[in-house]
Amino acid sequence: MSKHDAEYYISKLGLEPHPEGGYYKRTFESEEKTSDQELSVSFE
């Protein structure tokens, strides 16, 4: 078994940089949408 570095897997899997660090690939996106009213609750 050959060893590969991170860049190999990032390229091979088509991963994208994540804004908070690391890499990811979107595999699912819900068609359901959330309105601004539903998000009006403040979380602390």
Residue, then its C-alpha position, 0 to 999 in steps of 0.5 A: m500500500s502506498k502512502h499519500d499526503a493530504e494534498y493527494y486526497i484533497s485533490k482525489l476527493g475534490l475537497e474544498p477548504h472550509p472557512e473554519g479550517g480543514y476541508y469538506k465536500r458537500t454531499f447533500e443540500s436540503e431543498e427546505k428553506t428557513s425564513d427570517q422569522e424562524l431565525s428571529v430567536s436570539f441564541e447565546 
